[in-house]
Each structure stands twice: as structure tokens, then as C-alpha cells.
């Protein structure tokens, strides 16, 4: 006779995909009930720790654990590539932004340097600590990127989560100061982009997943290439450059290069890369539109508004092409 505790365990185990339950459900139920007195099983429940471990296992098995069916394997590969590309993009973007900001402040006279420093010191010591953290913590995206590609998964996860923390500051700052974010839509989409990246890294790059690797090139070369493209995009068109300009430009160049590289390959093993890039491009497009929206109807220089509109159009086109290419490749691989 099935006890209430056994029924509850089986209900929680329904979080697992069907293929995994068919192989392991009976064994898992037996293990969970092994040291529980049958007379007390109708008054017992699965512990929070057990529910959490089953939920984590459900996530791993749906994101390409060893022996997973092809749909789950494809999903896991796509999420892992998305996390890798997004971490690389944010890592290079932060480094370029900090280097260019420091270079500008240090080379344009004492007044410019004082203005740069006052951004950290003008509002008191408590807020100065917060501003330093907001400036410094995003640099951990670089640590997360290289740690991920060198198999240091725990370091990569912790670094990514810490790097995403400053995106919450615009929502907390109004509670402790008089500062308000200039655009709620932009701060929300930026936070969503960072946290989806961090959570995808934590979820998909689990201990049963294959090691992270770039489709082409070495980690250092890819990071340097992204930095050069981003830095050049700001230096060549400084009036058009806002916080989205450099990463969106780098994505556009990288996605176009990936499409050309993929066109020269006979196999369709790159389908997961197309889907990952399409999702990444869609998120960037959302951030681009959120940053652009407050400018509409305001006296913004034509180069700034025109550059943002052109960039949004290019991102839209690339997302559509990548989605079509990825869909066709997935269909052909079945």
C-alpha cells in the first residue's frame, strides 16, 4: 500500500523529465524511504533540502546531462553557448568601458580627473563604497569568462553572480539617496540581461555538462578581438556611443562573422550556436530599444539618434536571420 510520504516523493519527482524518471524513479523512492519508519510515513513530508536537490537535478537533466535524449542535449548546448557568449560580451564591454573612462579622465586635465573622482566621493563615505562596488564588481565578468573556459566552474559561477549585483543598485539607490535612474526601462532590461547570463551560466554549466569551449579561436584571442572591436566603435564614433553601442556593435560584427564561418561548413552541428546567438541578439535588441526610447521626441543630435536606430535595425535583421538558420539546422539534424 502506498503511503502518503511515498506519494509526496513521487509528486516531487515529477519535476524530473520523463526519461530520467523511467530509469531512476523507483530507485530514488526506495532510497528516500529507506530509513523512515513506515508507521510515521503518513505524517512525514520531503524536506526542503530534498526538494531543492531534486529541483537542481531536474534542471541539470533538462540541460544536457550525460545520456540525455537529443532535445535536452540540444537545449543544454544552446544555453551553455548563450552563457559563454554573453559572459564574453559583458566582460569585454566592462573592461573597454573602464579603460576608456580612465584614459579620458587622466588625459584631459585636472578638471576632468576631479570630475571623474567626484563621482565616487561627492555623496559621502557610505555611498562612495557603493559606487566603488558598482565600478569594480562588473570586472568579475572577465574572471567568470576565463574561469569558465579553464574548467573552474565554482569560481565562474560566483564571479558571474557578483558581477551582476551592481545592476540592482539603480533600484536600491532611491531608498538611500536622492539619485534616481534616468530610465526605468533601460535599468530593468540591463539587469535582466546580466542576471539571465549569470543564471544560465550557473544552470547549464553543471558538473555533468561537457567542458566549455569556444567554437573557434582561443579564449584570449576572442576576448582581445571583442575588446578591439568595442574600443574602435567608441573611438571612431564617440558621439553615437552610449552604454549599449559598443557591445551591440561587437555582437553585430561577431554574429556576421559567425554566419560567414558557418556557411563554409558542410555539417549542421552549429545549430545550437545560431539559436544561442539569436537569443543573445534579442536580449541586446531589447536593451538597445530601452535605451533608445527616452530619446524619441527630445532634441538629441541626429548622429546619436540615427546611430541607435540603425543599430537597432541591424540587430533585428541579425536576430531574424540567426533564428531562421538555427531552426533550419535543427530540423535538418533530426
N, C-alpha and C positions, 0 to 999 in steps of 0.2 A: 504494500500500500504506500502510495506516495505521500510523504509528509509535507507540511506547509513550508518548511525550510527548503526542502528539495525543490518544490515548485518555485519558490522565490529565487533560488540559484539559477534554475533553468530560465526564468524570466530575464534575469540579468544577463545570462549567457546569450540571449537573443541579440545583444549588441554585436556579437561576433558575426562575421559573414557566414553564409550557409556552408560553403566548402570547408571551413575550419570546424564548424560545429559537427558536421558529419564525421569528421575524423577524431575529434577530441572531446566532444561534449560529455559522453558517458564517463570517460576517464577523469575529467575535471570535476564532475559532480561527485564522483566517488572520493576523490582527494579532499574536496571541501567538507564532505560529511564524515570523513574517516574517524575523527576524534570527537565527534559531537554525540552525546547520549541521545538515543532515539526517543526517549521519553520527554526530552526537552526541545525536540526539533520543531514542535508546533508553536513554541514560544520564542524561537530564535529568528534572527534576520542576518543576512550577509553584512559584514562590517563595511564601513566606509572605505577602508583600505582595500578590501577585496573588490568592491565595486570600482574603485579608481584603477586598480590593476587590470581588471577586465576591460574597462573603457580604453586604457592605454594599449592593451593587446589588440582590441578591435581596430584602433587607429593604425597600428603597425601592420596588421594583416590586410587592411584595405589599401595600404600604401606600399605594396610590393615586398612583402616578407618572402623568405625563401619558400619556394614551392607554390606560390600564389598563382591562380589562373591568369591568363593573359590580360583581361580587362583591369584587374587590380595591379598587375605588373606595369601596364602602360600608365595607369593613373599615378602610381608611385614614381615612375621615371619622370613624368611630366612635372609633378610637384617638386621633385628634387632639382630638376633643371631650372624651374622657375625660381626656387630659393637661391640657387647658386648665382644665376644671372642677376637677380635683384640685389643680392648682397654685394656682388661686384660693382654694380652700378652705383649703389649708395656709398660704398667705400671710396671709390674713385671720386665721386662728387664731393664728398666731405673734405677729402684731402686737397682737392683743387680749390675749393672754396676757401679753406683756411689759409692755404699758401698764397693765393691771390690777395686775400684780405690783408694778411700781414705784410706782404710785399708793397701793396699800395700805401698802407699806413706808414710804413718805415721809409718810403722813398719820396713822400710828398710833403715833407716838412714837419716841424714840431706841432703845428696846429692840428694837422691831420692825425698824427700819432696820439695827441692828447684826446682828440675826439674818439678815437678807437678805444683807448683805455678807459675813458669815462663811461663807456657802455657797460663796464664791469663794476665801476667804483662809485657811480653817481647816486646810487639809491640805497646806500648803507651796506654794512658788512653781511647781514643775513642774505639779502638779495644778491650781493656780489658772489656769494658761494653758489647760489642757484645759477647765476649767469655763467660762471666758470664751468659748472657741470654741464650746462646746456651747450657750451662751446666745445668742451673736451670729450664728453661721453660718445658723441657720434663718431669720433675717430676709431672707436672699437669695432665699427663695421669692417675696417681693414683687418683687425685681429681675427674677427669671425671668418672673413674670406680665406685668409691663409691657413687658419687652423682647420677649417672645413676641408680644404684640399690636401692637408697633410694628415688627415685622419684623427685630429684632436677634437672629437665631437663635443665633449663636455665643455671645453673652452670655447668652441664655436657657438654653442647654444647660449652660454652665459654672456658672452660678448655681444651677441645679437640682441638679447633681451635688454641689456644695459644700454646699448646704442639706441634702442627705440624709445627709451624712457623720456628723453627730452621733448618728444613730440606731445607729451601730456602737459608740459609746462604752460602752454598758452591757455589751457583750460583751468589750471590751478592758479596762475598768476593773478587773475582778477580777485581771488579770495584773499590775497595777502598784500596786494599793491593796487595802485591806480591804473596799471597798464592793462589794456585790453587788446586782443588780437585784431589786426586790421580786417581780417576776413575769416568768418567762422567756417565757410565752405572750404577754403584753402587749408586751414589748420586741421579740419576734420579729415579731408582726403589725404593730406600728408601723413597724419597719424595712422590712418587706415593702411596706407602703403607700407609704412615701416613695420607696423605690427603684423600685417599679413606675411611680410617677408620673414620676420623673426619666428612666427608660429609655424610657417611652412618649413623652415629650417629645422625647428625642434621636432616637428611631427614626422617629416618624411626621411630625414637623415638619422634613422634609428639604428640600433645595433645589428639588426638583421638585414639592413639595406646594403647594396654594393657601395664601395668607396666612391666618394665624389670625384669627378674628373671633368675637365673642360672638353668639349667636342673637338677643339683644335687649339694648338698653342700651349704654352706653359703658363702657370699662374702669374709669374712676374711679368711676362710679356703682355698678357691680356690686361693686367692692371695698368701697366705703363701706357699701353695703347689707348685705353679708356681715358687716362689722365691727359694724354696729349690732345686727344680729340676735344675733350671738355675744355681744357685750357685754351686751345686755339679758338674754339667757338666764342669764348668770352672776350679774348684779346682782339679778335678780328671784328666783332660786333658788340662792343661794350654797351651801347645804348639799348640794344634789344635784350640784353642778358638780365633775366631775373633768376630767382632760385630754381626755376624749372628748366630754364633754357639749356644749360649745359648737359644735364642727364638726359633730357629728351632728344637733344641733338646726337649725343653718343648712342642712344638706343636706335635712332633712325639709321645712323651710319652702320652700326653693328648688325641690325636686322637686315638691311640691304645686302651687306657683305655675306651674311648667313644664307640668304636666299640665292645669291650667286654661287656660293660654295655648294649648296645643296643641289642646285641644278646640274652640277657636273658629276653627281654621284648616281650610280645605277640603282642602288638599293633604296629602300624606303624606311630604314631604321631611324631616320631623323624626324619621324612624325612627332614624337614627343617633344623635340626641340621646337618645332613650329607651334605647337599648342602652348608650350611654356612661354615662348616669346609673344604670342598673341595675348595671353593673359597679362603679361608684364606690360605690353604696349597699351592695353586697355586701361590698366591702372594709371599709367603715366598720362594717358589722354584725359582721364578724369581729373587728375591733379592739374594738368595744363588748362583745362576748361575752368576749373575752380579758381585758378589764379587769374585767368583772363576776364572772367565775368565782371568783377568790380570795375574794370577799366572801361567797359562799354558805357557810352554816354558821358564820359569825362574827357577833359582836354588833355589826353595822353598824346605824346609825339607819334606821328604816323609810323615811324620806323618801329617803335615799340609795339604798337597795336598790330601793325602789319606782320611783323615777325612772329608774334604769338599766334595770329590767325593762320599764317602759312604753316607754322609748325604743327598746329592742331590738325590741319588738313592732311599733312604728310603722315602724322601718327594714325589718323583714321584710315587712310589708304593702306598703310602697312599692316594694321591690325586685321583689316578685311582680307588682305592677300594671305597673311600668315594663317588665319583661320581656315580659309579655303584649302590652302596647301596641306595643312595639318589634317583636315578632315579627309581629303583625298588619299593621303598617305596611310591614314589609319584604316580606311576602307580597303585599300589595296593590300594591307598587311594581314587582313583576316583570312 
